Amino acid sequence: MPDNSSLLTLLTTTPLFAVGLTLAAYLLGSLLFQRLKRPSWLPAILIAALLLAGALALIGLPYATYQQGATWLTVLLGPATVALGMPLYQQLPRIVELWRPLAICLPIAATLAACYSLGIAWLLGSSDNVLASIAAKSVTAPIAIGITEQLGGTTALLLGALLVTGVITIPCVSLAARWLDIQDDRLIGFALGLNGHAIGTVRAFEISPTAGAFASLGMSLTGIFTALLLPLAWRLIGFNSLMGNGS
């Protein structure tokens, strides 16, 4: 009879175990989410992440080994993000109506989304690696991973920051909309997608197709804006710090 370590090694020789474990955690998380009457502060993806983390700790499977097996699931994030272009096309006339305020809002909001987290982390004395890992926390995962690798950050830390950001965005946007008496699904959806990336977009589609389309727009434009400007700004900041150290 093989021991537990040998059995675990045998199971992890193919990606099927990691993929199956991920899908099982998500399905169970979705079931619990429905049983709990769909609380906005506890989305299904958070439940699934906690279940998956608990399973990995229980069976003693290193995260690096799990990540190797689940790599191709990450590859599917790209096509899934591109597929959001369909609701954008369906809501194109409504998007055109608001192109001016959206064009003004996007650069400001996307810049603040990166700067406030970096500012807090810097004040707390975080290392350059941590700063590089959380800089793209408000960007959808396929783009954020590429940005983080370019900045020299850690993908695992980024994914944790993405999860926390998306989960916190949902109740914050809901409270802000209630406090400011905002009932326009377009504005609520755009805010969810801009700040909460894919997790916020999923919540927006639960509100209405219009909110989901504008969330897709906010998520896509934030990703493009951040991918173009964040690496450039990071190099400039790095150059300035080197000059400061040299002086």
C-alpha positions as CSV (number, residue, x, y, z in Angstrom):
1,M,0.0,0.0,0.0
2,P,1.5,3.4,-1.0
3,D,1.8,6.0,1.7
4,N,0.0,9.4,1.6
5,S,3.0,11.2,0.2
6,S,3.4,8.7,-2.6
7,L,-0.3,8.9,-3.4
8,L,-0.2,12.7,-3.4
9,T,2.8,12.7,-5.7
10,L,1.0,10.3,-8.1
11,L,-2.1,12.6,-8.1
12,T,-0.2,15.7,-8.9
13,T,1.8,14.3,-11.8
14,T,-1.0,15.6,-14.1
15,P,-2.9,18.9,-14.0
16,L,-6.2,17.0,-13.6
17,F,-6.0,16.9,-9.8
18,A,-5.4,20.7,-9.5
19,V,-8.1,21.5,-12.0
20,G,-10.6,19.1,-10.4
21,L,-9.8,20.5,-6.9
22,T,-10.4,24.0,-8.2
23,L,-13.7,23.2,-9.9
24,A,-14.9,21.3,-6.8
25,A,-14.1,24.3,-4.6
26,Y,-15.9,26.7,-6.9
27,L,-19.0,24.5,-7.2
28,L,-19.2,24.0,-3.4
29,G,-18.6,27.7,-2.9
30,S,-21.4,28.6,-5.2
31,L,-23.7,26.1,-3.4
32,L,-22.9,27.6,0.0
33,F,-23.3,31.1,-1.5
34,Q,-26.9,30.2,-2.6
35,R,-27.7,28.6,0.8
36,L,-26.5,31.8,2.6
37,K,-29.0,33.8,0.4
38,R,-26.3,35.4,-1.7
39,P,-24.6,37.9,0.7
40,S,-22.8,40.7,-1.1
41,W,-20.0,40.7,1.4
42,L,-19.3,37.0,0.9
43,P,-19.2,36.2,-2.8
44,A,-18.9,32.6,-4.1
45,I,-15.3,33.1,-5.3
46,L,-14.2,34.1,-1.8
47,I,-15.9,31.0,-0.3
48,A,-14.2,28.9,-3.0
49,A,-10.8,30.4,-2.3
50,L,-11.1,29.7,1.4
51,L,-12.2,26.1,0.7
52,L,-9.3,25.6,-1.7
53,A,-6.8,27.1,0.7
54,G,-8.1,24.8,3.4
55,A,-7.9,21.8,1.2
56,L,-4.3,22.5,0.2
57,A,-3.3,22.9,3.8
58,L,-5.2,19.7,4.8
59,I,-3.6,17.5,2.2
60,G,-0.2,19.2,2.5
61,L,0.1,20.2,-1.1
62,P,2.5,23.1,-1.7
63,Y,1.0,26.1,-3.5
64,A,3.7,26.0,-6.2
65,T,2.8,22.4,-7.0
66,Y,-0.9,23.3,-7.2
67,Q,-0.2,26.4,-9.4
68,Q,1.7,24.2,-11.9
69,G,-1.3,22.0,-12.3
70,A,-3.8,24.8,-12.5
71,T,-1.8,27.0,-14.9
72,W,-3.9,26.3,-17.9
73,L,-7.0,27.6,-16.1
74,T,-5.2,30.9,-15.8
75,V,-4.7,30.9,-19.6
76,L,-8.5,30.7,-20.0
77,L,-8.8,34.1,-18.2
78,G,-7.8,35.8,-21.4
79,P,-10.5,34.5,-23.7
80,A,-13.1,34.9,-20.9
81,T,-12.2,38.6,-20.6
82,V,-12.4,39.1,-24.3
83,A,-15.8,37.4,-24.4
84,L,-17.1,40.4,-22.3
85,G,-17.0,42.4,-25.5
86,M,-20.4,40.9,-26.4
87,P,-22.4,42.8,-23.7
88,L,-20.3,45.9,-24.5
89,Y,-21.5,45.7,-28.1
90,Q,-25.1,45.1,-27.0
91,Q,-25.0,48.3,-24.8
92,L,-23.0,50.4,-27.3
93,P,-25.7,53.1,-27.8
94,R,-25.9,53.7,-24.0
95,I,-22.1,53.8,-23.7
96,V,-21.8,56.4,-26.4
97,E,-24.3,58.6,-24.5
98,L,-21.9,58.8,-21.6
99,W,-18.5,58.8,-23.3
100,R,-17.5,62.3,-22.0
101,P,-18.0,61.8,-18.3
102,L,-16.6,58.3,-18.6
103,A,-13.5,59.6,-20.3
104,I,-13.0,62.2,-17.6
105,C,-13.7,59.8,-14.7
106,L,-11.6,56.8,-15.9
107,P,-8.0,58.3,-15.6
108,I,-8.7,59.8,-12.2
109,A,-10.3,56.7,-10.8
110,A,-7.8,54.3,-12.2
111,T,-4.9,56.4,-11.0
112,L,-6.4,56.6,-7.5
113,A,-7.1,52.9,-7.4
114,A,-3.3,52.2,-7.8
115,C,-2.0,55.2,-5.7
116,Y,-4.0,54.8,-2.5
117,S,-2.9,51.2,-2.0
118,L,0.7,52.0,-2.8
119,G,0.6,55.0,-0.5
120,I,-0.7,53.0,2.4
121,A,1.7,50.2,1.9
122,W,4.6,52.6,1.5
123,L,3.7,54.4,4.8
124,L,3.6,51.0,6.5
125,G,7.2,50.3,5.3
126,S,6.4,47.6,2.8
127,S,9.2,46.3,0.6
128,D,9.6,47.1,-3.1
129,N,8.4,43.5,-3.9
130,V,5.1,44.0,-2.0
131,L,4.6,47.4,-3.7
132,A,5.2,45.9,-7.1
133,S,2.8,43.0,-6.3
134,I,-0.2,45.2,-5.2
135,A,0.2,48.0,-7.7
136,A,-2.2,46.4,-10.3
137,K,-4.7,45.1,-7.7
138,S,-7.7,46.8,-9.4
139,V,-6.9,45.3,-12.8
140,T,-8.4,42.1,-14.2
141,A,-6.2,39.1,-13.6
142,P,-4.8,38.4,-17.1
143,I,-3.6,42.0,-17.5
144,A,-2.6,42.3,-13.8
145,I,-0.3,39.3,-13.9
146,G,1.5,40.6,-16.9
147,I,2.0,44.0,-15.3
148,T,3.2,42.5,-12.0
149,E,5.7,40.3,-13.7
150,Q,7.0,43.4,-15.6
151,L,7.3,45.3,-12.3
152,G,9.1,42.4,-10.6
153,G,6.3,41.6,-8.1
154,T,5.0,38.2,-6.9
155,T,2.0,36.7,-8.7
156,A,0.8,34.8,-5.6
157,L,0.6,38.0,-3.6
158,L,-1.1,39.8,-6.5
159,L,-3.8,37.2,-6.7
160,G,-4.5,37.6,-3.0
161,A,-4.7,41.4,-3.4
162,L,-7.0,40.9,-6.4
163,L,-9.4,38.8,-4.3
164,V,-9.4,41.2,-1.4
165,T,-10.0,44.2,-3.6
166,G,-12.8,42.6,-5.5
167,V,-14.6,41.4,-2.4
168,I,-14.3,44.8,-0.6
169,T,-15.4,46.7,-3.7
170,I,-18.9,45.2,-3.8
171,P,-20.1,46.4,-0.4
172,C,-18.3,49.7,-0.7
173,V,-19.9,50.5,-4.0
174,S,-23.3,49.4,-2.7
175,L,-23.0,51.6,0.4
176,A,-21.7,54.6,-1.6
177,A,-24.6,54.3,-4.1
178,R,-27.1,54.1,-1.3
179,W,-25.5,57.1,0.6
180,L,-25.3,59.2,-2.6
181,D,-28.7,58.0,-3.8
182,I,-27.3,56.7,-7.1
183,Q,-29.8,54.4,-8.8
184,D,-28.4,54.4,-12.3
185,D,-27.2,50.9,-13.2
186,R,-24.7,52.3,-15.7
187,L,-22.9,54.3,-13.0
188,I,-23.0,51.5,-10.4
189,G,-21.8,48.9,-13.0
190,F,-18.9,51.2,-14.1
191,A,-17.8,51.7,-10.6
192,L,-17.9,48.0,-9.8
193,G,-15.9,47.1,-12.9
194,L,-13.3,49.9,-12.5
195,N,-12.5,49.1,-8.9
196,G,-13.5,45.5,-8.5
197,H,-12.4,44.0,-11.9
198,A,-13.9,40.5,-12.6
199,I,-15.4,40.0,-9.2
200,G,-17.2,43.4,-9.4
201,T,-18.3,42.6,-12.9
202,V,-19.9,39.4,-11.8
203,R,-21.8,41.3,-9.2
204,A,-22.8,43.9,-11.8
205,F,-24.4,41.3,-14.0
206,E,-26.4,40.1,-11.1
207,I,-27.9,43.6,-10.9
208,S,-28.8,44.0,-14.6
209,P,-27.4,43.4,-18.1
210,T,-26.8,47.2,-18.4
211,A,-24.8,47.3,-15.1
212,G,-22.8,44.2,-16.3
213,A,-22.0,45.9,-19.7
214,F,-20.7,49.0,-18.0
215,A,-18.8,47.0,-15.5
216,S,-17.1,45.2,-18.4
217,L,-16.3,48.6,-19.9
218,G,-14.8,49.9,-16.7
219,M,-12.8,46.7,-16.2
220,S,-11.5,46.7,-19.7
221,L,-10.6,50.4,-19.9
222,T,-8.9,50.3,-16.4
223,G,-6.8,47.4,-17.6
224,I,-5.7,49.2,-20.8
225,F,-5.0,52.5,-19.0
226,T,-3.0,50.8,-16.2
227,A,-1.1,48.5,-18.5
228,L,0.0,51.5,-20.6
229,L,0.9,53.9,-17.8
230,L,1.8,52.0,-14.7
231,P,5.0,50.4,-15.9
232,L,6.1,53.8,-17.2
233,A,5.3,55.5,-13.9
234,W,7.0,52.7,-12.0
235,R,10.2,53.2,-14.0
236,L,10.2,57.0,-13.4
237,I,9.6,56.5,-9.6
238,G,12.4,53.9,-9.5
239,F,14.7,56.2,-11.3
240,N,13.9,59.0,-8.9
241,S,14.5,56.8,-5.9
242,L,17.9,55.7,-7.3
243,M,18.8,59.3,-7.8
244,G,17.8,60.1,-4.3
245,N,19.9,57.2,-2.9
246,G,22.8,58.3,-5.0
247,S,22.7,61.8,-3.7
